[in-house]
């Protein structure tokens, strides 16, 4: 996992050792923005002139995979599901959707009547809405289903937006920060303030971030050298830290590690459970750190194809196959239609075509919509759950084919469909035209038909599945730890208040004792004076 940061260059740090691993310097000036795709594969970079590049952290360096050839671009954001669609804001107020696979614009929202430069742009968690923060203080919410502007969010307290992000889990909550030091959480369904922290910072708020563990936790940092931790459900500030440097950017990961980019080029790494002091200070930059971003956990996204296919034509992962251009990734293609068990009454050409359709390689009757979901000509669309389960079954079958010894007689009666039964792409006329009746005994698993790399990739797939389960358990544990930490902070606050009350009571008691002593002395003095008279 990496921590990415930008100033005049892009740096990648290893979050395990915090060592600097990669550096990318291609443009002059301070970079504007950097972010990761949701599947953790690619980096979206915006330079000082607004030019947008999609990068990939290669083995030893950072490679540029695609440059967005649009004019007057100024801000960009990846889709919340994969890397295919990129939202782009322009200097004249237009909002575009760029398809990274087809390298074309799929949607174009015209600028509002009083539009200005789009400084920030953000998808909501369901990818149904898109928010664009303009330079004049307005934030326009676009609908990605009806392709029209839904509303314009205006802040009565400010006309200068310094940070804007949709919530990680709630698709209706939009966080906004201003140069006057305000932090606002808006409910875009009714265009009302959910939370309003007025003058919470003494100077402009530079960045905001939501916790990935607890949906109620919001963080903000500013030029006043302060970072606040909010509970947006209880509408209060949970914790505050003061640093030695003006803060420019903010990011948080699943380990509750907070990265703060400063104006003087340092990156301060805190643990949210112990904010007394940073446990790591990174000094790789010489200028202000405009943006920091943690690489998200790796997800097995079956909808998106790799952008590397455009630049790595001679990939080392290709298998020897009768179907040209097929790679080992096709074993896990999610848009594979259900297997047709009926025998084909036609010849070899129809068999090959049916095999291409079965493996999802025949694109002649497959259409791709705006959201990257593939459908057959009849318009039927399968759910993500069914697609993922179907791919798992294919993977398990491939594993059993490779690892099961063919020693028993019952194996001779087992039949399955496989492209490996056609050696070197030739066809035997004596064979039955029904490719589903080919027996396992006719396949030499130790020959050239099975590529060892496919076995390794199947093993990697199983490891990724186990890693996902481990990540879920870790996330659940971290969520519990965050809840316990929140409860601990609340109890400590109550205990501190009780200690202050006890201290006040003790002071009052001491004052009463002293007053009582003085009264006793006065009474004794009066008695002595009375005895004299």
N, C-alpha and C positions, 0 to 999 in steps of 0.2 A: 504494500500500500504506500502511496505517495502523498506528500503535502506539496501542492504547487503554489508558487508565489511569483508575482511579477513586479518589476519596476522598469528598468531599461532592458531587462532580459527575463526570460522564464527559467525558473529553477525548480527542480524536483528533489525533495528530501525523502529519505526512507523513514517512515514513521516508527520503525522498530529500533533503529540505531540513531536516527536523526542525522545521518550523514548525507552530504550533498552527493547525489547520484548522477544527475543529468542537468545540462544547461543548454538553452536555446536562445540565440541572439541573431535576429534576422532584420530587425527594423531599428531605425533611429528614434529617439525620444522615449517617453514613459508610456508603457502599455496601459490600455484602458481597462480591460477586463479579461478574466480567465475563468473557465468553469469546466466541469467534467460531465460527460454523458452519463445517463442513469445506469447504463450497463458497464460503466467504469472503463470502457475501451479507449475513448478518444477525448481530446482536449479541444475546447473552443476558445480561441484567442482573438481579441480585438486590439489592434494597435492604436497608436496615438492619432492616426488619421482616419480611424474607423474601418480599416480593411480587416476582413474576417478570414481566419485560417482554421482548418481542422487538422489537428496534430495527433500523432500517435507516439507513445513512449516505446521506442524500439528497444532492442537488447542492450545496445551500448550508447544510444543517442536518442534524440527526438526528431521524428521525421514529419514532414509536411505532406499530408495525404490529399488535401483538397483546398483550393482557394475559391472563395465565393466571388464570382466576377460581377458584382453589382456596384453601381455608383452611389455615392453619398450615404453609405451605410455608417451607422454610428453605435449600435448596440445589438446584441444577439443572445439567444438562449436556446439550449437544447430542449427538445421534447422530453416530457417526464417519463417516457417509456421508450428507451432505446436512443438511437442516434440518427434516425433517418430524416426527421423533420426538424428544421431550425427556424425559429422565429427571429426576424431581423427588423430593427427599427432604423429609419433613415433620418437624415438631417432636416428634411422638409415635412416630417410628420407621417409619412406612409409606414405601414406595417406589412411585411411580406412573410410568406412561408416558403422556405427553400427546401427542396427535396434533394438530399445528398446522394441518393442512388441514381436518379435520372438527371441530376444536375440542372434543375429547372425550377421556376417559380410556380407553385401550385395554387397559392392564394395571394391576393393583393387587396388589402384594405386601404381605401383612400384616406387622406388626411382630413381631420375635422376642419370646421370653418376657421377656428382660431387655433391652428396647430403650430407647433414649433418642433424643435429637435427632440427625438425620442431618446431620452437619456438612459432609461431602464426598461426592461421588458421581461415578463415572467409568465410561464404557464401555471395554471392551477393543477392540483394533484390529479384530477381526472382528465386533464387535457381537453376540457370542454370550453374553457374560457382562457383569454389571453389579456393580460394587463400591460398597458404601455404608458409610462410616466413621461409626460412632456416637460419641456424646459420652462413653460409658463405656469407650472404648478398643477395642471390638470392631469388626471389619470383616466384614460379611456379603457373600458372593459369591452372586449370583442367576444362574440360568440363564435366558436369554431364549428358549431353544428349548423346554425342558420347563416353564418358568414355576414353578420351585421354588427354594428356597434350597439351594445346593450345599454350602457350608461356612461356618464362622465362623473368621476369622483372629484369633488372640490373640497379643499380644506379651508375652513374659515380662519384658522390660526396662521396660515402661511401660504405663500405662492412659490415656494422653492423646495422641491423634493430632492433630498440628498441620498435616499435609499428607499427601495421598494421591492417587496417579495411576497408572493402568495405563500400561504401556510403549507407545511409539509403533509398534513393529514386532512385538514378541513378545506374544502374547495371554495368556501364562501368567505374565508378570512383573509384579508389583505393587510399586510404590515407596511406602514409608511413612516419615514423619518424626515425631519426638516432641518434646514440650516439655522433655524431659531432655537433648536434644542428640544423640539417636541418629538414624541413617539406616539403614533396613533395606530390602532388596529381597527379596521373598518369591516363591517358586515356588508358585503356587496349585494346581498339579496334585498335589503331594505335601504342601503346607502346610509347607514347610521354608524356612529362610533361604538365599537364594542369596548375598547379601552382608550383612554386619553391620558397620557402622562405629560402634563404641561411643564415646560422648562425643566425637564428632568436632567438635561445637560446644560452646562453654562456656555457652551459654544456649539457649532454645527455638529450634528450626528453624522458620522461618516459611514456606518454600516450597521446592519441588523442581521440576526440569524436565529433560526428556530432549532430547539433541541430535537435530535433524532430519537431520543429515548422517551421523553415526556412531552406530550403535546401542549401542555400548559406553560412550558418554559420558553421565554423569549430573551434574547441577549441583544444589547446595543453598546456601541462604543463611539467615542467622539474625540474632537480635538482638545477637550478639557482634560485629557489623560485618564478618563474614567470609563470603566465598563460596568454596566448594570445588568443584573439578572432579575427578570420579572416573572411573576405568576399571573398570567393573563386571566385565569379563572377567578382568583381571589382579588385581582386588580391591585396588586401592591408590588413593591420592590423587595425581593428576597435577599439579595446580597449585592454588594458594591465593592469594587477594588479600584485603587488608584495607582497608576504606574508613573514612571519617571518621564515618559515620552508621550507626545500627542499620538493618538491612535487613528489609523487610516482604514483598516480593514479587519474583518472578523470572520472566523469559521469554527465549526464544532463538528466532531465526528461521533461515531457510535461508542467510543471508549470514554466519552465525556472529556476529551481533551480539547482545549480551546486554544486556537492560534490567533494572535493579535499582531497585525502588521503595523509598524510605527512609521512616523514621518522621517526618522533618521536612518531607516534601512534595517532595523532590527525586527526579528520575529520572536515574540514572547509566547512560550508554550505553557499553559496552565492546566491543572487538573481541576475540573469543576467541583470536585468533592473536597478540595483543599486549595483555596484561593489566597493563601497567605503570601505566597511568592511563586514566581515561575520556576518550574523544574528544568527548563531548557531555554536558552537564548541562542537563536540562530543569527549569524552575522554574514550572510552571503551577499547581501545587496549593499550598494553604496548610496542609492537614492531611496525615496519613500516607497514603501511597499503598498502599491495601490490595491492589490487584491490577493487574498489567500483562499485556497480551496482544498479540502481533503478529497482524495479519491474515494468514491463510494464503494461499498462491498460489491464483489463481482457477482453478476447475475447471469444466469443462462437464459438469454433472451432469444427465443426461437423465431421471432418475427423478422428481425433485421438481418440482412446479409452484411458481411464484413466489407468495409471500405478498402481493405487491403487488396481485394480482388482486382481493383482498378490499377494498382501499382505493382503488384506482385503477380505477374502473369505466369512466370515459371516457378510456381510455388513448389516447395519440397513435399507438400502434403498430398499431392495428386496420386491416385491409385491407377494401376493398370486395369483398364476396364474397356469393354466393347463400346461403351457410350462415351463419346468424346466430350472433354471439358468437365466431366464429373469429378468432384473431389470427395474426400472422406467426410466432409461436412454434410453431404446429402443423406447420410444415415440418420441424421437428426433433423431433417427438414420438417418444419411444423405444418406446412401446407400440403402434406401428403394426403391425398384423398383416400377413403376407405378402400380396402383391397377387394377387388371383384373376383369371386371364386368361380365364376362361370367360365367355361372353356370358350376360347375364341374359335369361331368356325372358319376364320380366314387363315391366310398364310403367314409367313415370317414377318412381313412388314407390319402387319397389324399387331403382332406380338410385341415387337419392339416399341410401337407406339403406345400400347397399353402399359408396357413396363415403364416408359417415360412418364406417362400420366400417373402411374402408381407411385413412382418415386418423386413426383412433383417437379420433373424436369421439362415436361412439355408445357410451354407457356402459350400455346396457340389458343387454348380455351380458358385461360386464366386471366382475370382482370385484377388490377391493383387499384384500390381506392385511395383517398387522401390520407387516411390514417395508417396506410401500410398493411391493411388486412386483405389477404388474397381470397378470391371467391371464384367458383366455377361459373360457367355461362348461365346455369339455371338460377343463379342468385343465392344459392344456399351458402350460409356462413357458419362455420363451426366455432364453438366457444374455445377460449384459451385453455380451459381445463381439459376439454376433450383432446385438443391437439397435443398438449403436454403428455397426457396419459398414453396417447397413441404412440408418441415417439419413445416413451419409456418402454412400451411393449416391444417395439422394433429393436431397441437397444438390447433388451434382455434376450430376444431371439437371436440376435447376432452373436451375443456372448456364448449362448448355449451351442450355437453352430460351431464355434471355433474351439471351445474348451471341452466339449463332450467327446470321449473316445468312441469310435465306431467299432466296438468289439462284439456287441450282442447281435443276435439274429433279428431282434425286433427293430433294430436300426434300419434294416433293409426295407422295412415297410413304411418307414417315416417319409413323408413327402413334404416339400416346401418350395416356395418360389424364390429363386435367387438369380441374379445376373451372372453369378460365377459359374453357372452351368454351361455357358457358351464360351468356350475357350477361344481367345484371340478373335472374337467377333464372328466366327464361322458358324455355319448352320448345317447340321446333318439332316438330309432329307428323310432318312430312315427313322428319325426321332418323331415321337408323337407331337402334333402341333399344340397340344395343351401343355404349356410350360409349367403348370402346377403339378404335373404328374412325374416330374423328374425325381429320382430317388437319391438319397444321400450316398448310397454306395457308389454312385457314378462320379462322385466328387473327390478329388484328391486334395485334402486340406493341407497337405504338406508341400504342395506345389506352388506355382507362381500365382494361383488364383487368389490366395489370401495374402494380403500385404501386412507385414508386421506393424506398420504404422497405424493401420486401422484398429488393430488390437490395442495398441497403446492409447489411441484416442478414446476407445471404449472404456479403458481403465480410467483415463482422465475424467471421462463423464461421470463414472461412479464416484470418483474422488470428489468431484464438484458437488454431486448430490449429497454426499456425506458432509462436505464442508458447509453446505447450505443448512443442513440440520444442526450442525454445531453452531453456526451463526445465529440460528433462531433461538437455540438454548442460551447462547451468550447474550443476545438481545433481551430475552426474557429476564435473565439474571440482572443485567444492567438496569432494566426498567424497575425491578424490585429495589435495587440499590439506590436508584434515583428517588424513588418514593420514600425509602427509609431516610435518605439524606434530607429530603424536604421536610419530613416529619421531625427529624433531629433538629434542623434549623428552627422550626416552629417552636419546639419544646425549649430549645436554648433561649429563644427570644422571650418566651413566657417566664423561664427561670430567671433571666436577667431582670425582667420587670418585677418579679417577686423579690429578688434580692434588693432592688432599689426601694421597694416598699418597706421591707424589713429594716433597711438602713435608715429610712425616714422615721419609722416607728421608734427605733433605738434613739435617734437624735431627739425626737419629741419626749421620750421617756427621760432622757438625761436632762432636758430642759425643765421638765416637771419636777424632777428630783432637786435640781438646783433652786428652782423657785420655791419649793417646799422648805428647803434649808434656809433660804433667806427669810421666809415668813416666820419660821421658828425663831430665828435670831431677833427679828423685830418684836415678836411676842415676848421674848425674854427681856429685851430692852425696855418694853413698856411695863412689864411687871417690876423690874428693878426701879424704874422711875416712880411707880406708884408706891413702892415701899419707902422711898425717900420722903415722900410727902405724907 
